[in-house]
């Protein structure tokens, strides 16, 4: 298991959200979140949609269909994390 190198972070508001580098595999994403416990925005996938991945003891959750615009996806994902108490 490893933590991803060169993860950009959007920390303009809380909670901070990492942005997975293009081409990162789901195994690498899950390893990163499992180790770092930091939420990651992933994508866009084949469908053009972004997804958010975060840790909730004892599992990793994936919120799919956050949209095709990265800024809106970050905003929506941040709202989901706040609603889930992940601040």
N, CA, C and O atoms as a printed pandas DataFrame, in Angstrom:
     atom_number atom_name residue_name chain_id  residue_number  x_coord  y_coord  z_coord
0              1         N          UNK        A               1    0.832   -1.181    0.000
1              2        CA          UNK        A               1    0.000    0.000    0.000
2              3         C          UNK        A               1    0.879    1.247    0.000
3              4         O          UNK        A               1    1.924    1.298    0.648
4              5         N          UNK        A               2    0.427    2.237   -0.737
5              6        CA          UNK        A               2    1.181    3.483   -0.798
6              7         C          UNK        A               2    0.240    4.683   -0.800
7              8         O          UNK        A               2   -0.945    4.573   -1.116
8              9         N          UNK        A               3    0.802    5.824   -0.438
9             10        CA          UNK        A               3    0.100    7.095   -0.541
10            11         C          UNK        A               3    0.510    7.713   -1.871
11            12         O          UNK        A               3    1.676    7.634   -2.260
12            13         N          UNK        A               4   -0.437    8.323   -2.566
13            14        CA          UNK        A               4   -0.160    8.921   -3.869
14            15         C          UNK        A               4    0.794   10.105   -3.744
15            16         O          UNK        A               4    0.725   10.877   -2.788
16            17         N          UNK        A               5    1.676   10.233   -4.715
17            18        CA          UNK        A               5    2.537   11.405   -4.826
18            19         C          UNK        A               5    1.829   12.449   -5.678
19            20         O          UNK        A               5    0.988   12.114   -6.513
20            21         N          UNK        A               6    2.165   13.687   -5.469
21            22        CA          UNK        A               6    1.701   14.790   -6.328
22            23         C          UNK        A               6    0.177   14.931   -6.374
23            24         O          UNK        A               6   -0.412   15.082   -7.444
24            25         N          UNK        A               7   -0.442   14.881   -5.204
25            26        CA          UNK        A               7   -1.880   15.085   -5.124
26            27         C          UNK        A               7   -2.127   16.583   -4.944
27            28         O          UNK        A               7   -1.665   17.177   -3.970
28            29         N          UNK        A               8   -2.856   17.194   -5.884
29            30        CA          UNK        A               8   -3.272   18.579   -5.705
30            31         C          UNK        A               8   -4.357   18.604   -4.641
31            32         O          UNK        A               8   -5.116   17.646   -4.491
32            33         N          UNK        A               9   -4.425   19.703   -3.905
33            34        CA          UNK        A               9   -5.416   19.821   -2.836
34            35         C          UNK        A               9   -6.180   21.123   -2.999
35            36         O          UNK        A               9   -5.588   22.187   -3.175
36            37         N          UNK        A              10   -7.503   21.026   -2.939
37            38        CA          UNK        A              10   -8.347   22.213   -2.903
38            39         C          UNK        A              10   -8.657   22.472   -1.432
39            40         O          UNK        A              10   -9.464   21.777   -0.815
40            41         N          UNK        A              11   -7.991   23.496   -0.886
41            42        CA          UNK        A              11   -8.202   23.832    0.523
42            43         C          UNK        A              11   -8.773   25.239    0.678
43            44         O          UNK        A              11   -8.538   25.912    1.681
44            45         N          UNK        A              12   -9.529   25.670   -0.334
45            46        CA          UNK        A              12  -10.139   26.988   -0.283
46            47         C          UNK        A              12  -11.231   27.054    0.776
47            48         O          UNK        A              12  -11.544   28.131    1.285
48            49         N          UNK        A              13  -11.812   25.903    1.107
49            50        CA          UNK        A              13  -12.805   25.774    2.168
50            51         C          UNK        A              13  -12.566   24.443    2.856
51            52         O          UNK        A              13  -11.840   23.585    2.355
52            53         N          UNK        A              14  -13.194   24.289    4.013
53            54        CA          UNK        A              14  -13.104   23.013    4.718
54            55         C          UNK        A              14  -14.286   22.140    4.357
55            56         O          UNK        A              14  -15.378   22.661    4.130
56            57         N          UNK        A              15  -14.111   20.849    4.296
57            58        CA          UNK        A              15  -12.845   20.128    4.412
58            59         C          UNK        A              15  -12.027   20.211    3.122
59            60         O          UNK        A              15  -12.563   20.375    2.026
60            61         N          UNK        A              16  -10.718   20.092    3.295
61            62        CA          UNK        A              16   -9.814   20.054    2.141
62            63         C          UNK        A              16  -10.067   18.774    1.352
63            64         O          UNK        A              16  -10.370   17.727    1.925
64            65         N          UNK        A              17   -9.938   18.871    0.034
65            66        CA          UNK        A              17  -10.180   17.716   -0.816
66            67         C          UNK        A              17   -8.995   17.538   -1.756
67            68         O          UNK        A              17   -8.621   18.454   -2.489
68            69         N          UNK        A              18   -8.411   16.341   -1.722
69            70        CA          UNK        A              18   -7.345   16.013   -2.654
70            71         C          UNK        A              18   -7.931   15.694   -4.015
71            72         O          UNK        A              18   -9.087   15.283   -4.125
72            73         N          UNK        A              19   -7.133   15.885   -5.045
73            74        CA          UNK        A              19   -7.561   15.588   -6.409
74            75         C          UNK        A              19   -6.605   14.542   -6.966
75            76         O          UNK        A              19   -5.417   14.800   -7.159
76            77         N          UNK        A              20   -7.146   13.367   -7.216
77            78        CA          UNK        A              20   -6.310   12.261   -7.693
78            79         C          UNK        A              20   -5.732   12.588   -9.063
79            80         O          UNK        A              20   -6.439   13.105   -9.928
80            81         N          UNK        A              21   -4.444   12.290   -9.268
81            82        CA          UNK        A              21   -3.839   12.518  -10.580
82            83         C          UNK        A              21   -4.520   11.661  -11.653
83            84         O          UNK        A              21   -4.950   10.543  -11.370
84            85         N          UNK        A              22   -4.619   12.179  -12.877
85            86        CA          UNK        A              22   -5.206   11.381  -13.969
86            87         C          UNK        A              22   -4.481   10.049  -14.112
87            88         O          UNK        A              22   -3.264    9.966  -13.948
88            89         N          UNK        A              23   -5.247    9.013  -14.420
89            90        CA          UNK        A              23   -4.661    7.690  -14.639
90            91         C          UNK        A              23   -4.437    6.889  -13.373
91            92         O          UNK        A              23   -3.889    5.788  -13.437
92            93         N          UNK        A              24   -4.843    7.404  -12.227
93            94        CA          UNK        A              24   -4.679    6.680  -10.971
94            95         C          UNK        A              24   -5.676    5.530  -10.916
95            96         O          UNK        A              24   -6.861    5.717  -11.192
96            97         N          UNK        A              25   -5.203    4.357  -10.564
97            98        CA          UNK        A              25   -6.092    3.189  -10.502
98            99         C          UNK        A              25   -6.946    3.248   -9.236
99           100         O          UNK        A              25   -6.599    3.922   -8.266
100          101         N          UNK        A              26   -8.066    2.531   -9.265
101          102        CA          UNK        A              26   -8.929    2.490   -8.083
102          103         C          UNK        A              26   -8.208    1.852   -6.908
103          104         O          UNK        A              26   -8.422    2.266   -5.768
104          105         N          UNK        A              27   -7.361    0.859   -7.147
105          106        CA          UNK        A              27   -6.595    0.257   -6.050
106          107         C          UNK        A              27   -5.695    1.297   -5.390
107          108         O          UNK        A              27   -5.598    1.348   -4.164
108          109         N          UNK        A              28   -5.033    2.129   -6.203
109          110        CA          UNK        A              28   -4.170    3.186   -5.658
110          111         C          UNK        A              28   -4.996    4.222   -4.889
111          112         O          UNK        A              28   -4.568    4.706   -3.840
112          113         N          UNK        A              29   -6.166    4.557   -5.406
113          114        CA          UNK        A              29   -7.044    5.517   -4.725
114          115         C          UNK        A              29   -7.480    4.966   -3.382
115          116         O          UNK        A              29   -7.403    5.664   -2.371
116          117         N          UNK        A              30   -7.937    3.717   -3.356
117          118        CA          UNK        A              30   -8.377    3.116   -2.096
118          119         C          UNK        A              30   -7.229    3.016   -1.100
119          120         O          UNK        A              30   -7.423    3.282    0.086
120          121         N          UNK        A              31   -6.036    2.639   -1.557
121          122        CA          UNK        A              31   -4.869    2.593   -0.663
122          123         C          UNK        A              31   -4.587    3.969   -0.082
123          124         O          UNK        A              31   -4.357    4.102    1.120
124          125         N          UNK        A              32   -4.603    4.994   -0.930
125          126        CA          UNK        A              32   -4.312    6.354   -0.473
126          127         C          UNK        A              32   -5.305    6.797    0.599
127          128         O          UNK        A              32   -4.905    7.314    1.641
128          129         N          UNK        A              33   -6.593    6.594    0.345
129          130        CA          UNK        A              33   -7.615    7.021    1.295
130          131         C          UNK        A              33   -7.528    6.199    2.578
131          132         O          UNK        A              33   -7.705    6.738    3.671
132          133         N          UNK        A              34   -7.258    4.912    2.457
133          134        CA          UNK        A              34   -7.146    4.041    3.624
134          135         C          UNK        A              34   -5.996    4.489    4.532
135          136         O          UNK        A              34   -6.114    4.437    5.757
136          137         N          UNK        A              35   -4.893    4.925    3.935
137          138        CA          UNK        A              35   -3.716    5.332    4.710
138          139         C          UNK        A              35   -3.829    6.773    5.193
139          140         O          UNK        A              35   -3.614    7.055    6.371
140          141         N          UNK        A              36   -4.166    7.680    4.284
141          142        CA          UNK        A              36   -4.139    9.108    4.617
142          143         C          UNK        A              36   -5.405    9.591    5.303
143          144         O          UNK        A              36   -5.382   10.589    6.024
144          145         N          UNK        A              37   -6.508    8.892    5.085
145          146        CA          UNK        A              37   -7.820    9.277    5.615
146          147         C          UNK        A              37   -8.315   10.613    5.045
147          148         O          UNK        A              37   -9.219   11.231    5.608
148          149         N          UNK        A              38   -7.726   11.056    3.931
149          150        CA          UNK        A              38   -8.123   12.307    3.294
150          151         C          UNK        A              38   -9.028   12.025    2.109
151          152         O          UNK        A              38   -8.754   11.108    1.335
152          153         N          UNK        A              39  -10.112   12.800    1.946
153          154        CA          UNK        A              39  -11.002   12.594    0.806
154          155         C          UNK        A              39  -10.326   12.955   -0.506
155          156         O          UNK        A              39   -9.497   13.864   -0.570
156          157         N          UNK        A              40  -10.697   12.226   -1.551
157          158        CA          UNK        A              40  -10.140   12.445   -2.893
158          159         C          UNK        A              40  -11.258   12.613   -3.906
159          160         O          UNK        A              40  -12.261   11.901   -3.869
160          161         N          UNK        A              41  -11.073   13.559   -4.807
161          162        CA          UNK        A              41  -11.919   13.680   -5.981
162          163         C          UNK        A              41  -11.241   12.893   -7.095
163          164         O          UNK        A              41  -10.042   13.046   -7.326
164          165         N          UNK        A              42  -11.997   12.062   -7.779
165          166        CA          UNK        A              42  -11.458   11.160   -8.790
166          167         C          UNK        A              42  -12.180   11.391  -10.109
167          168         O          UNK        A              42  -13.393   11.599  -10.139
168          169         N          UNK        A              43  -11.427   11.353  -11.191
169          170        CA          UNK        A              43  -12.102   11.388  -12.473
170          171         C          UNK        A              43  -11.556   12.445  -13.393
171          172         O          UNK        A              43  -10.497   13.023  -13.149
172          173         N          UNK        A              44  -12.268   12.682  -14.421
173          174        CA          UNK        A              44  -13.558   12.070  -14.744
174          175         C          UNK        A              44  -13.403   10.645  -15.269
175          176         O          UNK        A              44  -12.387   10.290  -15.865
176          177         N          UNK        A              45  -14.436    9.843  -15.033
177          178        CA          UNK        A              45  -14.432    8.468  -15.495
178          179         C          UNK        A              45  -14.839    8.382  -16.953
179          180         O          UNK        A              45  -14.963    9.401  -17.632
180          181         N          UNK        A              46  -15.044    7.181  -17.426
181          182        CA          UNK        A              46  -15.445    6.958  -18.818
182          183         C          UNK        A              46  -16.761    7.658  -19.153
183          184         O          UNK        A              46  -17.012    8.016  -20.303
184          185         N          UNK        A              47  -17.594    7.847  -18.131
185          186        CA          UNK        A              47  -18.879    8.508  -18.336
186          187         C          UNK        A              47  -18.780   10.029  -18.231
187          188         O          UNK        A              47  -19.784   10.729  -18.366
188          189         N          UNK        A              48  -17.561   10.545  -17.987
189          190        CA          UNK        A              48  -17.355   11.983  -17.867
190          191         C          UNK        A              48  -17.644   12.536  -16.491
191          192         O          UNK        A              48  -17.479   13.733  -16.260
192          193         N          UNK        A              49  -18.073   11.687  -15.570
193          194        CA          UNK        A              49  -18.464   12.109  -14.227
194          195         C          UNK        A              49  -17.299   11.977  -13.238
195          196         O          UNK        A              49  -16.485   11.058  -13.327
196          197         N          UNK        A              50  -17.247   12.911  -12.305
197          198        CA          UNK        A              50  -16.301   12.826  -11.197
198          199         C          UNK        A              50  -16.924   12.006  -10.073
199          200         O          UNK        A              50  -18.144   11.870   -9.985
200          201         N          UNK        A              51  -16.069   11.468   -9.222
201          202        CA          UNK        A              51  -16.512   10.724   -8.047
202          203         C          UNK        A              51  -15.713   11.210   -6.842
203          204         O          UNK        A              51  -14.577   11.663   -6.981
204          205         N          UNK        A              52  -16.303   11.113   -5.683
205          206        CA          UNK        A              52  -15.625   11.452   -4.439
206          207         C          UNK        A              52  -15.427   10.198   -3.616
207          208         O          UNK        A              52  -16.324    9.360   -3.529
208          209         N          UNK        A              53  -14.257   10.064   -3.011
209          210        CA          UNK        A              53  -13.921    8.882   -2.219
210          211         C          UNK        A              53  -13.450    9.352   -0.853
211          212         O          UNK        A              53  -12.601   10.239   -0.759
212          213         N          UNK        A              54  -14.001    8.760    0.219
213          214        CA          UNK        A              54  -13.568    9.140    1.553
214          215         C          UNK        A              54  -13.701    7.982    2.523
215          216         O          UNK        A              54  -14.404    7.003    2.273
216          217         N          UNK        A              55  -13.003    8.125    3.638
217          218        CA          UNK        A              55  -12.933    7.095    4.666
218          219         C          UNK        A              55  -13.979    7.351    5.735
219          220         O          UNK        A              55  -14.090    8.463    6.253
220          221         N          UNK        A              56  -14.741    6.324    6.063
221          222        CA          UNK        A              56  -15.598    6.338    7.235
222          223         C          UNK        A              56  -15.314    5.039    7.949
223          224         O          UNK        A              56  -15.556    3.959    7.411
224          225         N          UNK        A              57  -14.813    5.140    9.134
225          226        CA          UNK        A              57  -14.454    3.946    9.891
226          227         C          UNK        A              57  -15.621    2.980    9.877
227          228         O          UNK        A              57  -16.689    3.388   10.335
228          229         N          UNK        A              58  -15.544    1.786    9.421
229          230        CA          UNK        A              58  -14.382    1.027    8.985
230          231         C          UNK        A              58  -14.297    0.836    7.473
231          232         O          UNK        A              58  -13.668   -0.118    7.016
232          233         N          UNK        A              59  -14.909    1.711    6.693
233          234        CA          UNK        A              59  -14.929    1.450    5.255
234          235         C          UNK        A              59  -14.663    2.708    4.431
235          236         O          UNK        A              59  -14.633    3.824    4.949
236          237         N          UNK        A              60  -14.471    2.489    3.141
237          238        CA          UNK        A              60  -14.307    3.581    2.188
238          239         C          UNK        A              60  -15.620    3.721    1.432
239          240         O          UNK        A              60  -16.197    2.735    0.976
240          241         N          UNK        A              61  -16.081    4.956    1.307
241          242        CA          UNK        A              61  -17.311    5.222    0.563
242          243         C          UNK        A              61  -16.981    5.951   -0.731
243          244         O          UNK        A              61  -16.013    6.709   -0.801
244          245         N          UNK        A              62  -17.791    5.713   -1.753
245          246        CA          UNK        A              62  -17.624    6.357   -3.051
246          247         C          UNK        A              62  -18.943    7.026   -3.409
247          248         O          UNK        A              62  -19.991    6.382   -3.452
248          249         N          UNK        A              63  -18.874    8.323   -3.665
249          250        CA          UNK        A              63  -20.029    9.083   -4.144
250          251         C          UNK        A              63  -19.822    9.321   -5.632
251          252         O          UNK        A              63  -18.952   10.097   -6.025
252          253         N          UNK        A              64  -20.601    8.671   -6.436
253          254        CA          UNK        A              64  -20.457    8.774   -7.892
254          255         C          UNK        A              64  -21.344    9.893   -8.425
255          256         O          UNK        A              64  -22.149   10.466   -7.691
256          257         N          UNK        A              65  -21.189   10.189   -9.684
257          258        CA          UNK        A              65  -22.062   11.140  -10.383
258          259         C          UNK        A              65  -22.038   12.537   -9.774
259          260         O          UNK        A              65  -23.087   13.134   -9.532
260          261         N          UNK        A              66  -20.836   13.053   -9.529
261          262        CA          UNK        A              66  -20.700   14.419   -9.015
262          263         C          UNK        A              66  -20.680   15.455  -10.133
263          264         O          UNK        A              66  -20.482   16.643   -9.879
264          265         N          UNK        A              67  -20.881   15.017  -11.340
265          266        CA          UNK        A              67  -20.939   15.940  -12.465
266          267         C          UNK        A              67  -19.672   15.940  -13.294
267          268         O          UNK        A              67  -18.692   15.266  -12.978
268          269         N          UNK        A              68  -19.722   16.717  -14.364
269          270        CA          UNK        A              68  -18.616   16.760  -15.313
270          271         C          UNK        A              68  -17.696   17.956  -15.108
271          272         O          UNK        A              68  -16.593   17.986  -15.655
272          273         N          UNK        A              69  -18.130   18.937  -14.333
273          274        CA          UNK        A              69  -17.324   20.123  -14.067
274          275         C          UNK        A              69  -16.545   19.922  -12.761
275          276         O          UNK        A              69  -17.153   19.676  -11.719
276          277         N          UNK        A              70  -15.207   20.023  -12.801
277          278        CA          UNK        A              70  -14.428   19.746  -11.587
278          279         C          UNK        A              70  -14.734   20.701  -10.435
279          280         O          UNK        A              70  -14.768   20.271   -9.282
280          281         N          UNK        A              71  -14.954   21.975  -10.714
281          282        CA          UNK        A              71  -15.247   22.920   -9.632
282          283         C          UNK        A              71  -16.581   22.608   -8.963
283          284         O          UNK        A              71  -16.694   22.659   -7.738
284          285         N          UNK        A              72  -17.585   22.287   -9.765
285          286        CA          UNK        A              72  -18.883   21.921   -9.200
286          287         C          UNK        A              72  -18.800   20.592   -8.462
287          288         O          UNK        A              72  -19.451   20.410   -7.433
288          289         N          UNK        A              73  -18.003   19.661   -8.983
289          290        CA          UNK        A              73  -17.839   18.364   -8.326
290          291         C          UNK        A              73  -17.207   18.545   -6.947
291          292         O          UNK        A              73  -17.624   17.900   -5.985
292          293         N          UNK        A              74  -16.205   19.417   -6.846
293          294        CA          UNK        A              74  -15.571   19.676   -5.554
294          295         C          UNK        A              74  -16.583   20.296   -4.597
295          296         O          UNK        A              74  -16.671   19.893   -3.437
296          297         N          UNK        A              75  -17.340   21.268   -5.077
297          298        CA          UNK        A              75  -18.340   21.925   -4.231
298          299         C          UNK        A              75  -19.394   20.923   -3.738
299          300         O          UNK        A              75  -19.740   20.911   -2.557
300          301         N          UNK        A              76  -19.898   20.086   -4.652
301          302        CA          UNK        A              76  -20.896   19.086   -4.271
302          303         C          UNK        A              76  -20.318   18.061   -3.297
303          304         O          UNK        A              76  -20.967   17.690   -2.320
304          305         N          UNK        A              77  -19.100   17.609   -3.569
305          306        CA          UNK        A              77  -18.450   16.623   -2.702
306          307         C          UNK        A              77  -18.215   17.216   -1.316
307          308         O          UNK        A              77  -18.432   16.546   -0.307
308          309         N          UNK        A              78  -17.775   18.460   -1.267
309          310        CA          UNK        A              78  -17.559   19.127    0.021
310          311         C          UNK        A              78  -18.875   19.187    0.819
311          312         O          UNK        A              78  -18.875   18.969    2.031
312          313         N          UNK        A              79  -19.974   19.477    0.149
313          314        CA          UNK        A              79  -21.274   19.492    0.809
314          315         C          UNK        A              79  -21.655   18.124    1.363
315          316         O          UNK        A              79  -22.181   18.019    2.471
316          317         N          UNK        A              80  -21.385   17.081    0.587
317          318        CA          UNK        A              80  -21.665   15.720    1.040
318          319         C          UNK        A              80  -20.828   15.398    2.271
319          320         O          UNK        A              80  -21.335   14.822    3.234
320          321         N          UNK        A              81  -19.549   15.767    2.244
321          322        CA          UNK        A              81  -18.686   15.502    3.394
322          323         C          UNK        A              81  -19.155   16.268    4.628
323          324         O          UNK        A              81  -19.151   15.723    5.731
324          325         N          UNK        A              82  -19.552   17.509    4.455
325          326        CA          UNK        A              82  -20.066   18.290    5.591
326          327         C          UNK        A              82  -21.321   17.652    6.164
327          328         O          UNK        A              82  -21.456   17.514    7.380
328          329         N          UNK        A              83  -22.243   17.260    5.281
329          330        CA          UNK        A              83  -23.479   16.623    5.736
330          331         C          UNK        A              83  -23.206   15.327    6.487
331          332         O          UNK        A              83  -23.957   14.950    7.387
332          333         N          UNK        A              84  -22.123   14.647    6.110
333          334        CA          UNK        A              84  -21.741   13.391    6.759
334          335         C          UNK        A              84  -20.905   13.614    8.020
335          336         O          UNK        A              84  -20.497   12.656    8.677
336          337         N          UNK        A              85  -20.649   14.889    8.358
337          338        CA          UNK        A              85  -19.863   15.202    9.556
338          339         C          UNK        A              85  -18.385   15.007    9.384
339          340         O          UNK        A              85  -17.673   14.819   10.370
340          341         N          UNK        A              86  -17.900   15.045    8.168
341          342        CA          UNK        A              86  -16.477   14.822    7.869
342          343         C          UNK        A              86  -15.700   16.130    7.789
343          344         O          UNK        A              86  -15.080   16.412    6.764
344          345         N          UNK        A              87  -15.721   16.916    8.827
345          346        CA          UNK        A              87  -15.008   18.194    8.797
346          347         C          UNK        A              87  -13.799   18.124    9.652
347          348         O          UNK        A              87  -13.061   19.104    9.760
